[in-house]
């Protein structure tokens, strides 16, 4: 397991996707300041406060011909250097110097991102269909300010995937 990486991009939106880059963000119980969701039944809240995804997965999806880039599929924190195959619920990450988050679940892809996929099959990001290719949701354990370029470090391994 790669235990340390970096934050490539922070992304927020006032109403869903795409999420646009910001240089820094304050992270609190409900996520990044300035971020909101159209569908509050399925997105946001304390257990889905922060959405993470790996730049390595984004680049691989783009190489397959999909129109994805950081923030386009709704993630708030785009990482580099974390072994995404090993990310599971229960895993904790320190973001920057202050912020601590815990992965709560894999995300369920939604039709609002289907236009990003060459075949409109947004299930390309489904954990059930393509394990290791899902974004993840996390709860905020310790709030703080984070910046693009900050380190991201695994501080606790999660539960076994299953």
C-alpha positions in Angstrom: 0.0 0.0 0.0 1.3 3.4 -1.0 0.8 5.3 2.3 1.7 8.8 1.1 0.7 10.9 -1.9 -0.4 14.4 -2.7 -3.6 16.4 -3.4 -3.6 17.2 -7.2 -6.8 19.3 -7.1 -9.5 20.5 -4.9 -12.9 21.0 -6.5 -16.2 22.5 -5.5 -19.5 23.5 -7.0 -22.6 25.3 -5.7 -24.9 22.8 -7.4 -23.4 19.5 -8.4 -21.2 18.7 -11.3 -18.8 19.6 -12.7 -16.9 20.7 -9.7 -14.4 23.5 -10.4 -10.8 23.9 -9.1 -10.0 26.0 -6.0 -6.5 26.6 -4.6 -7.6 25.9 -1.0 -10.6 25.0 1.0 -11.8 24.9 4.6 -13.1 21.4 5.4 -15.7 21.0 8.1 -18.3 18.3 9.1 -20.3 18.8 5.8 -17.3 19.0 3.5 -15.4 21.6 1.6 -16.6 25.2 2.0 -18.4 26.4 -1.2 -19.5 22.9 -2.2 -23.1 21.8 -2.5 -25.3 19.3 -4.3 -28.5 19.3 -6.3 -29.6 15.9 -5.0 -29.2 16.0 -1.2 -30.9 12.6 -0.8 -27.9 10.8 -2.5 -25.0 13.2 -2.1 -23.6 15.2 0.8 -24.2 15.0 4.5 -21.8 14.0 7.3 -21.0 10.5 6.0 -20.6 11.7 2.4 -19.0 15.0 3.2 -15.9 14.6 0.9 -15.6 12.7 -2.3 -12.2 11.5 -3.4 -10.8 10.0 -6.6 -7.3 9.2 -7.9 -5.7 11.1 -10.8 -4.3 7.8 -12.0 -7.8 6.5 -12.5 -8.9 9.7 -14.2 -6.0 9.6 -16.6 -6.7 5.9 -17.4 -10.4 6.7 -18.1 -9.4 9.5 -20.3 -7.0 7.2 -22.2 -10.0 4.9 -22.8 -11.7 7.8 -24.6 -13.9 9.1 -21.8 -14.2 12.9 -21.2 -13.1 13.0 -17.6 -10.8 15.3 -15.8 -10.4 16.3 -12.1 -13.8 17.5 -10.8 -15.9 16.4 -13.8 -17.3 13.3 -12.1 -18.0 15.1 -8.8 -14.9 14.5 -6.6 -13.7 17.2 -4.2 -10.2 15.8 -3.7 -8.2 14.4 -6.5 -5.2 12.4 -5.2 -1.9 11.3 -6.7 0.3 8.4 -5.4 -2.3 6.5 -3.3 -2.8 2.9 -4.4 -6.5 3.2 -5.3 -7.0 -0.6 -5.4 -6.3 -0.6 -1.7 -8.7 2.2 -0.6 -11.5 0.7 1.4 -14.1 1.9 3.9 -12.6 2.6 7.3 -9.3 3.9 5.9 -8.3 7.2 7.3 -6.3 9.9 5.5 -4.6 13.0 6.8 -5.0 15.8 4.3 -2.4 18.6 4.7 -1.3 19.3 8.3 -4.7 19.4 10.0 -7.5 17.6 8.3 -8.4 13.9 9.1 -11.0 12.0 7.1 -12.3 8.5 7.1 -13.6 6.7 4.0 -17.2 5.6 4.7 -18.3 4.1 1.3 -17.7 3.7 -2.4 -19.9 6.1 -4.4 -22.7 4.9 -6.7 -22.2 6.5 -10.1 -25.2 8.6 -11.2 -26.7 9.6 -14.6 -25.6 13.2 -14.1 -22.1 12.2 -15.2 -23.1 9.9 -18.1 -22.2 12.6 -20.6 -18.5 12.2 -19.5 -18.4 8.6 -20.9 -18.0 7.9 -24.6 -20.6 5.2 -24.5 -22.7 7.0 -21.8 -22.1 4.0 -19.5 -21.3 5.8 -16.2 -21.2 2.3 -14.5 -17.5 2.3 -15.7 -17.0 3.9 -12.2 -19.1 1.4 -10.3 -17.3 -0.5 -7.6 -19.7 -3.5 -8.1 -19.0 -3.7 -11.9 -15.3 -2.5 -11.9 -13.8 -2.9 -8.5 -11.1 -0.3 -7.7 -12.6 2.3 -10.2 -15.1 4.0 -7.9 -14.8 7.3 -6.2 -15.1 7.2 -2.4 -17.0 9.2 0.2 -15.5 10.2 3.5 -16.6 11.7 6.8 -14.5 14.5 8.4 -13.0 13.5 11.7 -10.8 16.6 12.2 -11.6 19.8 10.2 -8.9 22.0 8.7 -7.7 23.9 5.7 -6.3 22.0 2.8 -4.5 23.2 -0.4 -3.7 21.7 -3.8 -0.2 20.3 -3.5 -0.6 19.3 0.2 0.4 15.8 1.2 -2.2 13.1 1.7 -1.2 10.2 4.0 -2.8 7.0 5.0 -3.0 6.9 8.8 -5.2 3.9 9.3 -5.9 0.9 7.0 -9.6 0.2 6.2 -11.6 -2.9 6.4 -11.3 -5.7 3.9 -13.2 -5.0 0.6 -16.1 -7.3 0.0 
